[in-house]
Amino acid sequence: MRHRLVFSIVIAAALTSAVKPSVAATFGTVVPIGGHASDIALDESRGVLYIANFTANRIEVMSLSDRSIRTSMNVAAQPGAISLSPDNQFLLVAHYGRFDPPDATKNGLTLINLNDGTRQTFSTGDTPLAVAFVADGTALIATTNGLLLFDPVTGAINVVATFEALATTLPAKLGTFPSQVILATMATTPDRKVVYGIADDGSFQAFIRFDAVKRQVFASGFVAAPKPLPRVSASADGAWAMVGMYKIDGGLHDLAQFPNAVTSLNVGGNAIDSNAGIIYAQIVTAAPPSSSSTTSQGSSSTTSTSTPAAPAAPPVLSIMDADNLTVRETLNLPENMTGRAVLSTAADVLYAVSDSGVTVMPVGRLKQFHRVAATQSDVVVSGNFCNRNVITQNLTITDPGGGNTDFVVGGNIPGVTISPASGITPATVQVRVDPNVFQNQNGTIVVRLNIASASAVNVPPPVRLLINNRNPDQRGTAVNLPGAITDILADPVRNRFYVVQQDRNQVLVFDGATYSQIAALRTSTTPTQMAMTFDRQYLIVGHDNSQFAYVYNLDTLQPDTPITFPGGHYPRQIAESGKSILALVRDVTGDGPGAIDRIDFASRRATKLPSLGIYTNSVNPAGVLAAAPNGGSILVAMPDGNVLLYDANADTFTVSRKDFTELKGAYAASSYNSYVVGNVLLNSSLVTQATLETSSGAASGFAFVDQGGFRTTVSALSSPGVIQRVDPATSLGIKPTRMVEAPLAPTLAQPLIRTLAPLNNRSAVIALTVSGFTVLPWTYDAAVAPPKISSVVNAADGTKPVAPGGLISVYGQQMSPVNMATKEIPLPTALGESCLTVNGVPVPMLFVSSQQINGQLPFNVDGNATMTLHTPGGVSDNYNFSIFTAAPSIFRSGTAGPVTGLATVVRADNNELVTPTNPIHPNDSVVIYATGLGRTQPAIDAGLPAPSDPLPVAIIVPSVTLGGVPLTVTYAGLVPGEVGVYQINATVPFKVPQGLSIPLVVDQGVSTTLMLRVVN
Amino acid sequence: MRAIQLSMLLSAAALSGFAQQWEVGGGAGAGFVPGVSVASALGSATTGFKPGASFGAFVGNNLYPHVSGELHYGFMQSNLRIQSGGTEAAFSGVAHVVHYDVLIHTNRGDSRTQYFAAVGGGLKVFRGTGKEAAYQPLSQYAYFTKTQVLKPMVSIGAGVKYALTRRVVLRTEFRDYLTIFPKDLITPAPGAKFGGLLHNFVPMVSIAYEY
């Protein structure tokens, strides 16, 4: 185990270091101002940006056209905040005069009439912190003691509200930025009807929402952890705002917060483009904000209240989805944003206060900048016992803007060749893996392929290279699922299962019969765990970075009203009993690191339980909840060794024990008063009933089924995991079986995990594994008879003649323990747990089931051939058959209305299938879709889609006749983008026999005939 | 007294209108086609054509005191249809008819009202003009086809002429255009049988000018 781990680390290190970080290009232009900027105001009517130069006592006027400082307006000392009136007539400047010793005369406003250049000054008494003109032409002013409304016409100042004294005192220590002094800001909606603001005294923050139409203020104080910088942007409708790393609504509910964000001293900024549904933000995180930095096993952003120095990461701008802060793209910035960010009206230019003054970012022209990205997140290389040849997978590198951008990918490691390793986009990079090098690695090895570019302004996400090299005894079919997968739940009444894809902020819904994704449910930020209401009607999803648990109707798969938790409570775990729905929350209110809340599902609100029975309501936030399927109890397990039991009948917590110093791994609750945490089986009093074996590795997953269960263990992520049944009587493992790859292992961030889900119809067990999830047949450990092949036919019309490169259907018995189709390209040569060879050459496969396999014959075999099938049951007897050089057959897969099984001959005239109601007419052009037209020029490899340039033309050109009359064939070859599918384009002559049943014959030495209707 | 004399004069002029040699006119009406039953192992259906507007023109010549001849052209909106149970499938179509009829008059024109019977023959062109599609409801009985078919036709009818003025005549008539069922246009599906004669009843009102 140690050896394998070291091997994996070496590979990762080799590839990571192979791509040397070059001097990255940056996005945006810096405009230095010779001082520290404290605020900006955009005046598009005059084509200028006003920049408050806090330390030089100037308002710099920057031209929007050439980004030069054309003029500067000298103003009174410390212009800390500025705002432009809605009619663009007035620029209001707030002067920060909070000095030691105090001098109230320095606190005031300067009103600059931009039309005639006149100025007026007004004293505010208290220090003005932030200003914002609202729709009626008055200006809202936040001071150290409250809110004022200032009328620029009359000069009247009225008090709107008062609150605690805020802000810091000058002089400040060296290196302090204006925003660190002022610690307050306000922002309006574009129509200036709503103002959001925040003010901070260093430890306590005041949140403000001002309705300028109703003249109503909502203000609240809080201590946020991590603390947000005073950077506020309001959504267009005023319903929510970004405050630092928090997305909040008007009632100060934390709708979402950026994962892994840490308290920053000065770095950060944000702006909202409501029309595009995106947020531009620089948010300092605990780790570099690339997709690879996401904690794969749960977020670690928890209760940090200190203000650690910002990590020395390069400054980046994140472009995020506005609903749940999912990062779409990350751009390198020339310097840090350090204050307000403003979007132009057209949302095409972003202006932000930055280290040197202002940075101008032309976000509307992002497509014109060099960027680079891979089109897929994962590259899967599956070797198998049928195929020890070098496996090639394509990785497409593009510039999302369509440009030609330089790139470098990965590097050289034994067994992996990347060619070309550098180039210009668009490009297809071939990743070749020699399975023989990895023959001792029977699990999945994860290698990170880094992509770099000297000219790209973005931070390209890395690509996971997943190399699996299974042996015949390894069971299960791995299904690739990119991203951080953190939880799985089988639907007890529908043949589905749900998977949390945490870094994409969504729950994926999979069909339990085909294991294909049928829906994606968008969640809030950092979904952690799922639960189902006891009536099985709703799915509830908890989050680590939202004050809400999301609810989805499972019949419609549509979102329902979410559950609101108390402020500072983040619902990480949810479980339902027959009596109550409980949530284990991360609690940042100061009461404790974690707590148990009770959910009132009818009102969709949660409240903290006053106590847990006789115990205090203070729990480890990394704890988990497991509900017994019968609704009788809920287990609470914590990594520090604490376990609690909620009894639904007593409606209270009846057991609390701490018999362990540490608990990690699987957790589960049964309907028979048994519970599992890690390797321990607990009874109804949470007393150890048995200790499960650990020789096969650490506990990963456990799922009770009746009184027994399934259990998975993992020794190393690069080795095969083990699945076994657990005997209910002895608690011993039965028939430990090696899996195709390792199940997910507990981590520091997620010490207790749920990775196993038996499907409700008992057809399969789904395990979260290294590359996504693995499907194991329910009877994975049953003795399996060897497979039998009874016939091989072409997949188009089911007749015997087959040809190289043609799609085939193979019929027989015991051909696969699972039904599985793949969309993987190139087609895999092992699917499910089956692999097929013809004359020893692996056959790319599309679909496997017990009695049928669909695949594509290799192009390099013909004549007499021998087929063998490898399954967990063994190897089939040889099946001998003939492969013709060409054997055309027309697909019968067409559908029209409710009619299926139609021949795939399409009239170009209306692009519909030829049928008796859509007959062929003289002079029609038709397209015939077929397989079995044989080898092509240029040749392509089996399993790969046909290219569009050059088109692969059939070497043996078919003749096509209709009623004995030859048709003009204009093209016969593979369909671009398809695997094994050919098309023949032909034109019908003017004179052709008519009738209900006229023979269409395609002949390449071997012919196929189809009866069609022809009319005048 | 003067008014009576004027009306008698007009009446005399009108009556003499039926005595003219040639007659040219045009009219409008509607066409009705009784459905044809479809016999099939899959069930039963009715096919044929939907009722539709009809327009026509004619030129007539009074050959004898009680006999005249007329050359007719008619256009009919004639959408194809199949019905079975509550399901109906339709397909746009039109028809053109050209025929020559012999008319037998009831009198020689000594009355403002003249009854006639007509019989003749000609050709009828059926045209399917709809958009063909891979799927057509009720295609288990018949297929609609975008094509045209020419069929010989027998025309029989009767009507009444009313002289509005000496030269202007109002006609109402009722005709039946008999053809063989156009199976190239509505083609029986394999196993389905229908056909025989197709009646097309066309009541029409016309205005004619005699000279």
Interface residues (C-beta under 8 A of the other chain):
Chain A: G894 A896 G897 P898 V899 L902 N910 E912 L913 V914 T915 P916 T917 N918 P919 H921 L996 R1013 V1015 N1016
Chain B: K131 E132 A133 A134 Y135 Q136 P137 S139 Y143 F144 T145 K146 T147 D184 T187 A189 P190
